[in-house]
Amino acid sequence: MNSYMSRREDNVREYHRLLQRRDAQLNRGQFADKGRDMLLNDYMKDEFTRVCHEL
């Protein structure tokens, strides 16, 4: 059994991290709203309160 780590695994892992850093930097640069498309955006405060009480 080969006990040495595969260099390919390191390359893939590093590439994935590079993509994550790039996406995070783009989001910061575009001031992306992390709370978009959430359930709370669709309800007014009184509607949300009513839904919570009914559940």
C-alpha positions as CSV (number, residue, x, y, z in Angstrom):
1,M,0.0,0.0,0.0
2,N,1.3,3.4,-0.9
3,S,1.8,5.5,2.2
4,Y,2.7,8.7,0.4
5,M,0.0,11.4,-0.1
6,S,-1.1,12.1,-3.6
7,R,0.0,15.6,-4.9
8,R,-3.1,15.7,-7.0
9,E,-5.3,15.8,-3.8
10,D,-3.3,18.8,-2.6
11,N,-3.7,20.6,-6.0
12,V,-7.5,20.0,-6.1
13,R,-7.9,21.1,-2.5
14,E,-5.8,24.3,-3.1
15,Y,-7.8,25.0,-6.3
16,H,-11.1,24.7,-4.4
17,R,-9.8,27.1,-1.7
18,L,-8.7,29.5,-4.5
19,L,-12.2,29.5,-6.0
20,Q,-13.7,30.1,-2.5
21,R,-11.4,33.1,-1.9
22,R,-12.1,34.5,-5.3
23,D,-15.9,34.3,-4.8
24,A,-15.7,35.8,-1.3
25,Q,-13.6,38.7,-2.7
26,L,-16.1,39.3,-5.5
27,N,-19.0,39.3,-3.0
28,R,-17.2,41.8,-0.8
29,G,-16.4,44.0,-3.8
30,Q,-20.1,43.9,-4.9
31,F,-21.4,44.4,-1.4
32,A,-23.5,41.3,-1.7
33,D,-26.4,41.0,0.7
34,K,-26.0,37.7,2.6
35,G,-29.6,37.9,3.8
36,R,-31.2,38.0,0.4
37,D,-33.8,35.4,-0.6
38,M,-34.7,34.6,3.0
39,L,-38.1,33.9,4.4
40,L,-38.1,37.1,6.5
41,N,-38.0,39.2,3.3
42,D,-41.4,38.0,2.2
43,Y,-43.4,38.9,5.3
44,M,-44.3,42.2,7.0
45,K,-43.6,42.2,10.8
46,D,-47.3,41.7,11.7
47,E,-47.7,38.8,9.2
48,F,-44.5,37.1,10.5
49,T,-45.7,37.4,14.1
50,R,-49.1,35.9,13.1
51,V,-47.4,33.0,11.3
52,C,-45.1,32.3,14.2
53,H,-48.0,32.2,16.7
54,E,-50.0,29.9,14.4
55,L,-47.0,27.5,14.1
